[in-house]
Amino acid sequence: MPAANAAETGTATQANFYPKHPFLTPAEEVRACLETNTETGLSKAKAAEYRTKFGDNKLSGDSGVKWYTVLGKQLANAMILVSR
């Protein structure tokens, strides 16, 4: 299923908010585009505006890999190294 665009969801995307990708833009231009201060950050009003415009600052997807899965893989890898 295709992803909804900003017009369909009512929210803006970074692609149409910034003149170019932020990682290609000098820090001062990003700061100016966000209308923020590098010392104090966003004002509460601006943060609320951006939260409405862009949504919550969350990663999509599941919660990630469980700690015991990582531990199990590390132990299994260590056992292979020791057994040789």
N, C-alpha and C positions, 0 to 999 in steps of 0.2 A: 504494500500500500504506500503511495507516495506521501511524503511529509507535507504537512500544511504549510503554506507560506505565511508571511507576516500579515498580509491583507486578510487572509482567512481566519487567523487566530486573534487578530486585533493587537498583536504585539510586534514591536520592531525587532529586527535582527541586527547583529553586529555588522553584517555585510552591507546593510543599507544605512547604518548609523555613522560609521567611520568613512572618510574619503578613500582610505585603503586599509588593508589589514593592519591592526595595531602593532604587530611585531615588525612590520616594515616601516613604521612611522617613528620619527624621533619622539622622545619622551615629552618634550615641551608641546608638541602638536597634539599628542594624546591627552595631555593635561588640559589643554585649551578646548579640545573637542568635548571632554567630559565636564568642563566648567567646574574644575575642582582645584584645590590647593594641595600641593605636594607635602606640605608640612602638617596640615590639619585634616586632610581628607575631604570627603563629601559632607555637605550639611545634611541634617536629618531630612529636610524637605527634598533635596536633590536625590538622596538615597531612596526615599519613598517613591519619587517620580520614576527613577530607573527601575525599581522593583516592579512597578506597575507596567512599565514599558517593556522590560526584558524578562520579567519573572524572577523567581528566587534564585540565588546564587548556589545552585545545587548541581552535582554531577548526575547525569542520567544513568540508568541501569541499576543492577542489583547492588547490594552492599559490598560486594567484592569477595575475595577469597577468604575463607575461614582460617583462623590462626592454626587450627589443628591440621588442616590440609597442608599448609606451608611446613609445619613441624614434621609431619609425616614424610614429605618429600625430602626435606633436609636430612632426616635420619636415614632414609633409604639411600640417599646419595652417599652419606658418610659410610654406611655399611658396605657399599660397593667399593669404595676407596680402600677401606680397611681390609677387606677380604682378598684383595689382590696381592 
